[in-house]
Amino acid sequence: MISRCALTLAMFAFGSTAQALSLDFPGSARQVAEEVTQLGSYELPTGAFEDDAVPTLRTEGEIQRRAWHIASPGVTTLQILAPLREQLTKLGFEVLFECEARRCGGVDFRYATEVMAEPKMHVDLGDYRFLSAQRGAGEAAEFVSLMVSRSTGRALVHLTRVGPALPDTELVVTSTKNPDPVAADEPLPTRGLTIGADKSLISTLENSGRAVLDDLTFDTGSADLGQKDFASLDVLANYLLANPKRSIVLVGHTDAEGSLAGNIALSKQRASSVSQRLITALGVPEGQVKAEGVGFLAPLTTNQTEAGRTQNRRVEVILSSTE
């Protein structure tokens, strides 16, 4: 009986001494996902990939994962990570390991590191940074890992926190009171492979030979993609970079407003816009991508309604390789 009471008191004290983790993010940061496991284990990376493995520390406790997207054109991953690292240090965390893409081990390190899947988080193998840290020891130890990467026009941050749970459900408190970082003068590193492909898109493409990139949007008469990020293009770039023998044709489509000749020209411009985004922003070799247009000759649905016309303004991807 005495030992059970002692255990109960120890558990209460353990929970009551846990500290909330409060971090300030840039003003344009937007939290996009959160996952909480009440009791679990996490292999915390503590070194770079070497000898076919990433050294890890097995941690246990309540696991909280969060992902943020930060509108930050031209800002480097280090500009995002450095203020977060400084805040963690001030909160009493000791950095266990830190690396950037190539020195981490590139694709091997990435695949050995747990982060949420697309579109919540993606990791560009040519442009990411990782950090792991610890605060406290023994049963009260708390562990944090940060993965910071980039996509077109934005940075992405993934945080994993493992440790004792607070009675309060809000374990990681964040704010966006910090100013947005200013873009660095030097150009961003060359983009590489993005990880976390959407299996449904790739499965449809390989099984049917075609798929609609249905997150792309075009106004009537426009071929402009703007600065918006599109998860389907990250997924498609990932697939092509991982399969250099595969090739695709992007086929643009329009609604039925206007002449056939004008719409065929416009539809090819739409496909070309997507092709250029894949090549210039996402690093896909030119030889793997072609662009064509068929105007309004292959509608998905009726052109008699605005909703139908919107659906018909699209770009499809056709798998053109035979091996």
N, C-alpha and C positions, 0 to 999 in steps of 0.2 A: 504493500500500500504506500509506504514512504517513497519507494522508487518511482511509482506512477505519479504521485503528486509532484515530485521533483522534476520529472520529465514534463509534466503539464506546465509548470512554472517556467522551465527553461524554454519551452516552445513559445510561451507568451512573451517572454523577454526578447527572444529572437525576432519575433514579428514586430514588436514595438520599437526596436532599435533600427530597423531598416529605414534608409533615407530615400526620399523621392529624388529622382534624377531630373534636374531642370536644365534644359538647354534652350538657348536663343537661336532662332534661325533668321535668315534674311526675310525682309518684308514680303517678297513675292513667293515665299515657300507655301506649298499646299500639301497637307497630309492626304495621301490617297488610299492608305490601307493600314490595317492593324490586325494582328493575330496574337492571341494569348493562350498559352498552355499552362494550366495551373501547376502541374508538376511534370517535368520532363528533363531530358539531357541534351546537351549541345556540345559538339566537338569544336572548341574554340581554336582557330588557327593561331599558332605561335611562331611560325617560321615559313620560309619560302618553300615551294615545291622542289624536292630533291630526292633522288633515289626512288622514284616512282611513288612518292607519298608527300603529304603535307603534315608536318608535326603539329599535333593538337593537344589541348588540355581538355579532358572531359569535365564538363561543368554540369551541375544539377540544381534544380530549383524551379521557380516560376519563370517561364520564358515569354518575353514580350518582343514581338517583331513589328516594326513600323517602317513605312516608306513615305518619302516626300518627293515631290517634283518642284523644282525651283526655276522660274523663268530667269535665265541668265545668259543671254547670247554673248559668246566670246569669253566667258569666265572659265578659268581652268579648274580642274578637280582639286588642285592644291589650294586655290583660293577659297573653295568651299570647305575643305577638310581642316585647314589650319585653325580657323576660329573655333571649330567644334573640339579639336584636340586641346586647345588652350583652355576651353571651358571645362573639359573633363579633368585636366590637370589641376585646375583650381578647386574642383570638387573632391580632390583627394585620390583620383585615379592615377595609377602608374601604367605607362604605356609598356605593354609586353612585346609588341611587334608592330612594325609599320613598313609598308612597301608600296611601290607603284607597279603598274602592269607588268612590264618586262621583268623587273627584279622579283616580283611575286612568283612568277612562273607561268604567266600568260594563261592560256586555256586550261592547263592542268590545275593551276591553283584555283581558277574560277569554278571548275567543275567539282572541286573538293570543298567548296565553301557554300554554305546554305544561305540562299536569299529567296525572297518571294518571286514567283514567275511573272512574265509579261502579262498584262501591261503595267502591273504595279511597279516592277523593277526590271531593268535590263542592264547588262554589264557589257560595255564596249571593250573588247580585249586590247585595243590599242590605247585606251584612255580610261584607266580606273586606278583608284587608290584604296588601300585597305589598312585598317588599324584595329588592334585588339588591346584591351586595357583591363586592369583589375583594381578594385578598391576593397580594403579589408582582408581578413584571413579567416580560416576555419569555417564554421557554420555560417558566419555573417558575411562571408566573401561575396562580392558582387562583380559580375563580369559584363563587359560591353564590347561589341564589335561594330565597326562602321565600314560600309562599302560605299564609295562615292564614284559615280561614273557620269557619262554625258550622253545626250542624244541631241538631235538638231534643235538648237535654241534653248535647251534647258539642261540643268544638272539633276541628277537623281541621287538620293541618299537612302540607304537601308541601314537601320539600326537594330541590333539584337541585344537584348538585356537579359541576363540570367542572374537570379539571386533570390533572397528571401522576399516574400510577398508582404506588402503593406495591407492593413485592414481596408484601406481605401483602394479602389480599383485603379486609380490613376497613378501608375508606377512611373511613367515618364512624362514629365510636364514640359511642354515646349511653348515658346511664344515666337512671334515673327516681328519683334520690335527692332531688330537690327536692320540697318540699311542694307540694300542690295550691294554686293561687291562690284567694283568697277572692273571692266574687262581688261585683261592683261594686254600689254603691247605686243608680246610675241604671239605668233599664230598657234592655234591649237594643234596638238599632235595629230598625225594622220589617223583617221578612224580605221578600226579593224572590225573583227567579227562581233556581232551582237549575239548574246546568249539568251536562252529562254524562249525558244520558238513556240508559237501558238500551234499546237499539234493539229487542231481542226483545219486550219488553213492549208498546212502542208499535206495533211491527209487527203483533203479534197483535191488538191492540185495533183497529187500522185495517183490517186484512184480514178479521178474523172478526166485528168488532163487539162483542166481549166478551173479557175476559181475567180470569184468577184472580189475585188478589193473594196469591200463595202464600207470602210470607214473614211474613204476619200470623198470629198464633197466639191462640187463645181456649181457655180451659178450659171444660169442660161447665158450662152455666148462667151463664157470665160474658160480659160485653160489654166488659170493661176491656182497653184496649191498654197500660196502664202507661206508663212513661217511656221505653221502648225506642225506638230509631230504626229505621225500616223503609225500606230503599232504594227499594222500590216506590212509596212515597208521595212521596219526593223526586222520583222520575222522573215520576210522575203530575202533581205540582204543576208541575214544569218544563214539561210538555206543555201543560197548561191555561193557564198564564201566557203561554206563547209563542203560543197559539192561542185568543185570547179569544172567538172565535165558536163554539168547540167546547163541548159540554156533556156531562155524564155522569150516569148513575144508578148508585149503589152499591147492590148487592143483597146482603143478608145471608142466610146459610144456617146451619142447625143440624144436629146429628145427630138421631136419631129417639127419643131419650129424653125422655119427657114428652108432654104433650098438644099437639095441633096449634096451638090458639089461643095457648098459652103460648110455643111455639117461634116462631110468627110474630112475636109481640111481641119476643122475645129477638133474633131475627134482624134486626129493624129497628133495635133498639138497637145491635147490632154495626155495622150500616151507618152509623148516626148517629155512632158513636164515630169512625169513619174520616173521615166528612164533617167533623166538628168539628176533627179534627187537620189536615186539608187547609186549612180556612178560617182557624182561629185561629193555628196554628203555622207554616203554610207559605204563607199569604197569598193563597190562591185565592178569588176573588170568590164570594159565596154563590149568585149566579145561575147559576153553571156546574155546581153540584153538587146532586143530590137523593139521598135515602136511602130505600130500601124493604126489605122483608123477606118471604121466602116460607117460612120455617120449614124443615121437612125434605122439602118437596115436590119438590125437584130435586137429589137426591144425586149426587155424583160417582162414588161406589162403594158397596159394601155397608155397612150399619150393623150387621152381625153380628159385626164385630171391632173392637177398640179402635183399631187403625190406620186402619180405614175410617171410624170415627166422627170421629177426629181430622181426617182429610182432608175430611170433609163440613162441619166447623165452619169456615166460610170467608166471605170477602167477595169478590164479583166486581164488576168495573167494566164497565158497558155504555155504549157510545158512543151518545148519544141525539140528537145533532145530525145534520142531513141535508146539511150543506154543509161 
